[in-house]
Amino acid sequence: MYPLVYIVSASFSSSDAVISGKVWLWPVDPGLKGYKAVFEYNAIWIGFGNSLIYTVVGTVINVVLTIIAAYPLSRKDFVFRGSIMFIFVFTIMFSGGIIPNYLLVKSLGMLDTRWAMILPSALSVFNVIITRTYFQTNIPHEMLEAAQVDGCSDWKFLTRIVIPLSGPIVAVIALFYAVGHWNSYFNALLYLKDRGLYPLQLVLRSILVQNQIDPSMVVSEEDLVARQGLADLLKYSLIVVATVPVLIIYPFVQKHFVKGVMIGSIKG
């Protein structure tokens, strides 16, 4: 908890206080200089919008595909359940590798498109297993039999009974996927060249790199201190800017989070 408190305090402190190590718990000489410097970058707003698009669209696709994959695997009468689970688990133990993934994205024509940030991570086997376990332990088979007697199809049973009863696990996997998309950095580094498509994390990295101090460009000790102070303020302010959206979302799913994770981990 303290590192987060320190980062927030440092982001509101003066550059001199941060450099001299005076910041411990509360802001020293509080101000908004760091945040003003951050939001002067138009790329920040573009990156924020891109990350929001990737997170919302990606999470919706992720949750839908995860439920569609997990439900048949939770059914004992599904003939190929064992074979498909073996294939899924195999992909966890043996990854395809960076180069094959890049070539696949390139061959599909997704390089330098928004889909390159969404489709390659469209499904997580870990989340499929957690969701399948939840379905197995919380949706009685007798409920399915009763629904079938009333003429309910598998699709109606999934959409009208299973999903409404699965709020905790849906909230958990949605949070997992959303945080993953929001923090996505490596895929953007591989697949995107257009800066207009950069997510927030890659924009923040670019800003930090731009504000690194080149000793050959420093003309005096005062200039060095000033630039170092601005670089530190930018660093802490950028961390806060990137973290706040996740902190805002988490309380809304917290009540479901513990239940969903415990069911998936203990009974899985």
N, C-alpha and C positions, 0 to 999 in steps of 0.2 A: 504493500500500500504506500509506503514512504516514497519509493521512486516516482510514483504518479503524483503525489503531493509536491515533491520537489520540482518536477518538470512544470507543473502548473504555476507554482510560485516563481520559478525562474523566468517563465514566459512573461510574467507581469512585472518583473523587477527591472531595474536599470542595467545597462550593459556593464557599467563599472562595478556594480554589486555582484553580478554573476562572475566576472573575471576575477575579482578579488576574493571570491569564496565566502561572501557574507550571507548568502542565501542558504538557509537551513530548512525552515518550516514555513515562514510567512514571507510574502513579497517585501523586498527592500527597495525603497524609492519607487513605489508602484507607478506604472504607466502602461500605455498601449503601443509603445514604439515598435515592438516586435510584430504585433498583429497588423499595424498599419503598413509595415514593410512587406508582410506576407500578402496582404490583399491588394497591394499595388500591382501585383503580377496578374495580368489578365488570364494567364495560363492556369492559375489556381481555379478560377471559376469554370473554365472549360474542362479541366480535369475533374472537378467536383461533379459537373453534369455528366461527364462520361462515366465516372464510377457509379453514379446513381443509376444510369441506364443499365450498365453491366450488372449491377447488383439486383435491381428489380426484375429485369427480364430473365437474367440467369437463374435467380432463385425460383421464380415461377416454373421455368422449364425443369429445373433440378427436382423440385418437389413433386411435380406431376410424373416425371419419369421414374422417380424413386418409388412412389406409391404403386405405379403400374407394374414395376418390376418386382416389388416386394410382395404384393398380394398373391399372385399365383404361386410364389415360392413358399407361402405360408399354408397353402392348401395341401392336405395329405393325399388328395385324389389327383394331384397334378403329376402325370407320368414322368416327365423329364426334370423333376425338381432337383434330384441329386446331381445329374449331369450338368445342369446349368449352374448350380451352386459351386461345383468343382471349377468350372470355367471362370466364374466370378472371383473365387478365392485365388485361383492361379494368377490372375492379373494383379493381385496385391503383392504376391511373392516375387513376381518377375515382371518388371516394367518394360515397356517397349523401347525406352530410351529417348533421348532428346532429338537425335538426328532423324530417326524414323517418324517421330511425331511431327517434326518440322516438315519433312517431305510429304507427309499425309495432308497436313494443313495446306501446303503449297499446291498439291495436286487437286485439292478440292476448291481451289481458287479463293481461299479465305484470308490469305495474307493481306495485311493492311485493311482489314474490314472489322467491323464490330463483332462479327460472328466468331472471329478468332479468339476473342476473349470470353465467349460464352459456350460454344459447342464442345471444344476439347475437354472441358470439365463438366459436361452435362450430367454425369452420373458418378456417384461415389459408392463403391461397393461396401465400404464401411457403413454408410448410412442405409444402404439397402438391407444389410444384415440386421441392424438395429430396428428398422421398421418392420422387417419380417418377424423378428422375435416379438415385437409388441403385438402384432396381429395374432400370432399364435397363442399368446398368453392372455389376451384381453378380449378377443372376439370368439366366443364359444362356438363350437361346431354345431351345437344344437340350434343356435340362432340361424345358421345357414340352412339347416334342414327345414326349420319352420318357414323360412322365407321361400324356399323352393316349393314347399307344399302349397303356398299361396300364389305360386306362379311367378315369383320374382326371379329375374334373370341375374346372371353373375355381375353384369355391369351395374344394374340397379342396386344390387346388394352392396357393391363396392361404394357407389356414389351416395346412396341414401342411408346406409347403415354403418359401414365400416369407417368411412372418412369422418362423419360427424362424431363417432365415438373415439376417434384417434387424435383429438386436439393436442394432447401433450406431446406425442411423438412428432406430429407435424410441426409444432412450434420449435421443437429441438432441432430437427433437421433443417428447417428454414433458417434458424439462427446460424447453424454450422455453415450452410451454404452462403448465406448473406455475408458473414464475416470473411469467408474465404474469397468471395468476389471483391469485397471492399478492400481487402489487403492484397489482392492480386498484383503481382509485380513482375514475376519472372516470365509469364506468358507474354505480357506486353513488351518486355525486353526482346523476346524472340520473334514475335509475329508482327509487331507494329513499327513502322518507320514514320508514318504521318503523325506529327506532333498534335494535330487536331483531334486525334483519337486516343491520345495518352490518358490513362486513368490517373487519378489523383496521386497515387503512390509514386508513379514514375515522374510526374510533374514535380513532386516534392524532392525527389532525388536530383532532378536536373537543377532545381534552384539551389540545393545545398552544394552541388558540384560547382555551379557558377560562382558561389560566394566563398569558395575556398581561397585562402590567402596565398598568393604567389609572392615569395620573398623578393623577387627581382622587381616587383612593381611597387614595393613599399619604399617611400622616400624618407620617412622619419619614424622614430619610435612611437610618437603620438598617433601617426597614421596607422601603424601596426596595431596598436591597442584599440583604436576606433573600429578598424575592420574586424578584428577578432571579436570585439563585443557585439557587433552587428551579426556576425556569423553565428555566435552562440544564441543570441536572441531569436534569430530565424530558426535555428535548429529546434529549440524548445517550443516556439510558437507553432511551427509546422507539425510537430508531434501532437500537440493539443488539437489542432484543426483536424487532423486525420483521425483522431481517436473519438472525438465528441459524438459523431453520428452513431457509433456502435454503443457508446455509453447511454445514449438516449433510447435506443431500441431495446436494450437488454432488460430493463425493469418490466416491460410489457410481456415478456415471455419467461420471466424468472420463475413464476409459480408452476409452469409446466416443465421447466428445464430439468430440475432435480428428479422428478418422477420419471420422465422419459429416459434420461441417462441411466438411472438405477435399474429400470426394467431391462434396458438393452444390454447392460454390462453384467448384471448378476444372473439373469435368467438366460443370457445368450451363451 
